[in-house]
């Protein structure tokens, strides 16, 4: 189970890094646009599509973070139960 949690954490970290990189690319693209390009319909459509994709990825990351948190809580509870049972068995 610990391996699965590490895999989930690694996937979450990788997804967060991809999201951060995408946001940087989007901000850079916005800064580098001329006023004429910024007003072009194609640029607006591209930005809207990128924003939509990033919002979807953000929701997926939030879901993955929630799943990871829940699984960690369950594992911690199981470890505590195991420690209590082991301690009672030694007395």
HELIX and SHEET records of a PDB file:
HELIX    1   1 UNK A    2  UNK A   32  1                                  31    
HELIX    2   2 UNK A   35  UNK A   39  1                                   5    
HELIX    3   3 UNK A   41  UNK A   90  1                                  50    
END                                                                             
